[in-house]
């Protein structure tokens, strides 16, 4: 297995068994589309370069054949570009496939339980069977009765010849409440997310796509809002994730937190949380008169104090904030520690490695809170 590094992209030559030529190229293509933020032409240029180096195709199936198949299968379409010229863009089918691939890549190696494993620890009249049996109590629903075990008890207690089924014979299967969670995922898109040649936005973007796919496919009753923050903060749609780019922005963490709390105030779910992916350095706030106060030199006390105030406000609203810190500067970690204390939330200093796994595990853990 050989590695190649080009323009900040990291690829591995990999050929899974029993893959068709299209499937083999499609896996690489989805990675390239994610790295190029949905730019089809750039992705194909890179695919051709990789083909030259790694011989991904042969005369029986070329890159041009692959492009034709993408069109036939509905993964790409003709569209107008911003400058009015015609071009090729990816479709919603491709966007969904990219999210599924991100989910498989990030969460595929983790242990998963069956459908609907979002549980509270509270036993009783719930939604999900636990496999544990207990005696019937007044108020238990008929649908909870384990007929097989109850009939078995009746035969043991009352005999087979003169069959009787009494209340004492009844056995029910315990269930657990399913809790619902409202989550806001904050993604830092300030310039520092690609500073010094380190691509921090692509891993963050892939985690967002994986988390989105996880929730929409596995926990459809949960809600997930995604927002990005630079000089300001704004929400984005799920379909926008593959195209997400870093801008020439400072980091207005305060604006992101304010918007996140506004979104969660509207949710009726008891359980609410904020996940924040950032390199940890707030450098901008917007004043009441609309002007921006910016300072990128170190940690500005005025700015960080406003961040602490937002952390305290979220705490009063019973909204924990989990910060996924993807930079390792000691002074930034000190800020995140203080921020976490003010909110009584959590912080993970994962770097880029293990970011997805940390978010997955924390999401699952938080979903097991007891419904009050």
Rosetta blueprint (number, residue, H / E / L):
1 X L
2 X L
3 X E
4 X E
5 X E
6 X E
7 X L
8 X L
9 X E
10 X E
11 X E
12 X E
13 X L
14 X L
15 X L
16 X L
17 X L
18 X L
19 X L
20 X L
21 X H
22 X H
23 X H
24 X H
25 X H
26 X H
27 X H
28 X H
29 X H
30 X H
31 X H
32 X H
33 X H
34 X H
35 X H
36 X L
37 X L
38 X L
39 X L
40 X H
41 X H
42 X H
43 X H
44 X H
45 X H
46 X H
47 X H
48 X H
49 X H
50 X H
51 X H
52 X H
53 X H
54 X H
55 X L
56 X L
57 X L
58 X E
59 X L
60 X L
61 X E
62 X L
63 X H
64 X H
65 X H
66 X H
67 X H
68 X H
69 X H
70 X H
71 X H
72 X H
73 X L
74 X L
75 X L
76 X E
77 X E
78 X E
79 X E
80 X E
81 X L
82 X L
83 X L
84 X L
85 X L
86 X E
87 X E
88 X E
89 X E
90 X E
91 X L
92 X H
93 X H
94 X H
95 X H
96 X H
97 X H
98 X H
99 X H
100 X H
101 X H
102 X H
103 X H
104 X H
105 X H
106 X H
107 X H
108 X L
109 X L
110 X L
111 X L
112 X L
113 X L
114 X L
115 X L
116 X L
117 X L
118 X L
119 X L
120 X L
121 X L
122 X L
123 X E
124 X E
125 X L
126 X L
127 X L
128 X E
129 X E
130 X E
131 X E
132 X E
133 X E
134 X E
135 X E
136 X L
137 X L
138 X L
139 X L
140 X L
141 X L
142 X H
143 X H
144 X H
145 X E
146 X L
147 X H
148 X H
149 X H
150 X H
151 X H
152 X H
153 X H
154 X H
155 X H
156 X H
157 X H
158 X H
159 X L
160 X L
161 X L
162 X L
163 X L
164 X L
165 X L
166 X L
167 X H
168 X H
169 X H
170 X L
171 X E
172 X E
173 X E
174 X E
175 X E
176 X E
177 X L
178 X L
179 X L
180 X L
181 X E
182 X E
183 X E
184 X E
185 X E
186 X E
187 X E
188 X E
189 X L
190 X L
191 X H
192 X H
193 X H
194 X H
195 X H
196 X H
197 X H
198 X L
199 X L
200 X L
201 X H
202 X H
203 X H
204 X H
205 X H
206 X H
207 X H
208 X H
209 X H
210 X H
211 X H
212 X H
213 X H
214 X H
215 X H
216 X H
217 X H
218 X H
219 X L
220 X L
221 X L
222 X L
223 X E
224 X E
225 X E
226 X E
227 X E
228 X E
229 X E
230 X L
231 X L
232 X L
233 X E
234 X E
235 X E
236 X E
237 X L
238 X H
239 X H
240 X H
241 X H
242 X H
243 X H
244 X L
245 X L
246 X L
247 X L
248 X L
249 X L
250 X L
251 X L
252 X L
253 X H
254 X H
255 X H
256 X H
257 X H
258 X H
259 X H
260 X H
261 X H
262 X H
263 X H
264 X H
265 X H
266 X L
267 X L
268 X L
269 X L
270 X L
271 X E
272 X E
273 X E
274 X E
275 X E
276 X E
277 X E
278 X E
279 X L
280 X L
281 X L
282 X L
283 X L
284 X E
285 X E
286 X E
287 X L
288 X L
289 X L
290 X L
291 X L
292 X E
293 X E
294 X E
295 X L
296 X L
297 X L
298 X L
299 X L
300 X L
301 X H
302 X H
303 X H
304 X H
305 X H
306 X H
307 X H
308 X H
309 X H
310 X H
311 X H
312 X H
313 X H
314 X H
315 X H
316 X H
317 X L
318 X L
319 X L
320 X E
321 X E
322 X E
323 X E
324 X E
325 X E
326 X L
327 X L
328 X L
329 X L
330 X H
331 X H
332 X H
333 X H
334 X H
335 X H
336 X H
337 X H
338 X H
339 X H
340 X H
341 X H
342 X H
343 X H
344 X L
345 X L
346 X E
347 X E
348 X E
349 X L
350 X L
351 X L
352 X L
353 X L
354 X L
355 X H
356 X H
357 X H
358 X H
359 X H
360 X H
361 X H
362 X H
363 X H
364 X H
365 X H
366 X H
367 X L
368 X L
369 X L
370 X L
371 X L
372 X L
